[in-house]
Amino acid sequence: MTTNRQAHLTALASAALACAALAAGPARAGEVEVLHWWTSGGEAKAAAELKGTMQKMGHTWKDFAVAGGGGDSAMTVLKSRVVSGNAPAAAQIKGPSIQEWAREGVLANMDATAKTEKWDELLPKAIADGLKYKGHYVAAPVNVHRVNWLWANPEAFKKAGAKVPTTWDEFFTAAEALKKAGVIPVAHGGQNWQDFTTFESVALGVGGTDFYRKALVQLDTGELKGATMQKVLETFRKVKSYTDKNSPGRDWNLATAMVIKGEAGMQLMGDWAKGEFVAAGKVPGKDFVCVAAPGTAKAFTYNIDSFALFQLKDAAKQKAQQDLAATLMSPSFQEVFNLNKGSIPVRLGMKLDKFDDCAKTSAADFVATAKGNGLVPSIAHGMAVPSSVEGAIKDVVSQYWNDDKVTVAQAMDRLVGAAKGK
Ligand code: GAL
């Protein structure tokens, strides 16, 4: 009898516990606050996939979106939140900044998730190394963006009787024809990171990969003020002469919209621009064309988006964080996210059947350039140099772009100074 009663009580107690757990939602559910700057049409669709996936797992998504392409504003807001002891669960942090944040001792260790999910086997080693600090994973990647693209509106080119350019000479011939046809040749948004996105494609196309690496990654003084840099700066200024007077301050996605509508003929921008075309219902090869930026077909400027996790005390929040990390690298998420984002999966061995030709070209070129000498990191998108140097050289390039009175020689001297932290 006693035994029966005890068994009954035990059963009651476990039933009560189970009810309490149900009322509280799935045992592992937690809140995950994610800082990102994906607010344009294509970006927001991609971010919504992440939110939806986390919600399906029972977690609560707390959106911490800070508008501003390239993420400069987002990084400023992140710093103040972390300094005040109120870090989000995860933040879009990439390139050398991952190491900078890890040195501060605020990032969470992702080794357990990385091991279960086999990240070491699923990521190219060079990329995995950049996500580790002292041998431990502190960031999870989502994609590979290619920065050195040119986007063109075929209708506008037809109207102008122009050919989509593959060299800088062809670029200026096409720009002249577009101008004569009443089309703005180059859609540009005047913000530092957009100026530099154009600048690094000009540097790569005019100078080649060795020059690009020596000058802009290794910050070699001789290259920063040599004859090739002079040519790069002259070409860059010539590109500006084909932009419209309303470009200062314009957001990148509004510049893309000008190409979508045919108000402008082309834009030099990374493939997040494709996310805008696709979100607007446009079809690659028909409504818009993607080609490598002039002179850069054999090179690939990479920009890898990744998320770092911050150390949290709450166990449910920690679980949600680790689920987020695992989700980012899962095959289904890699596919749906990148279809919307314009990028390609970073996870090796993914099928690309659902991806368009721009993505397929990107994937093939990524592999080919990685085997050769053509794969280079984007400076404009935080992949190459410490953030302080990046900011300084971006300022120099934008001052030169915005003020025709700054001479090529002055710009080169200032670049050398910025590279030395002066
Ligand atoms: C880049 C980022 C991309 C894209 C772009 C414009 O730095 O890596 O994902 O969103 O900014 O906002």
Residues whose N, C-alpha, C, O or C-beta is under 5 A from the ligand:
A	BS01	GAL	W37 G68 G69 G70 W272 N303 D305 H381
